[in-house]
């Protein structure tokens, strides 16, 4: 009825509009969701490929990682008490001091810092001795089984004895609470 009143050109334009509207609906209801889903799946496949490559690389390094893990397994204890770790570190510092003949003048514990999944405990240690004794002290601290690290060091000469030095060290240890 309505179409019978239209001219030939108007009927062609009306048919073209209906075809365009139908194509737009098909695109928005069928094609666009399928394409979006395809893109999402492609992204997921790429992520899984990257994860697979990473896991394959780790698997090829398995024996090396196991050897590295075994080396530290006896040293690092998960869930240990912070005070117990401080006691072990201080005990190690005192043992190294006795072994190297450095005299400890002062030890000041610093507040522990929470750094992600671990904590860092640190001590400011003041020692005195000769250059050889202090260098041996530094070496023994760095190579200790407690994995202590020297974060800062200041070495000055003592006024009363020129061959004697005074060292102020910031010694830290990483713990896993």
Buried (B, 14 or more C-beta within 10 A) or exposed (E): EEEEEEEEEEEEEEEEEEEEEEEEEEEEEEEEEEEEEEEEEEEEEEEEEEEEEEEEEEEEEEEEEEEEEEEEEEEEEEEEEEEEBBEBBBEBBEEBBEEBEBEBEEBEEEEBEEEEEEBBBBBBBBBBBBEEBBBBBBEBBEEBEBBBBBEEEEBEEEEEEEEBBBBBBBBBBBBEE
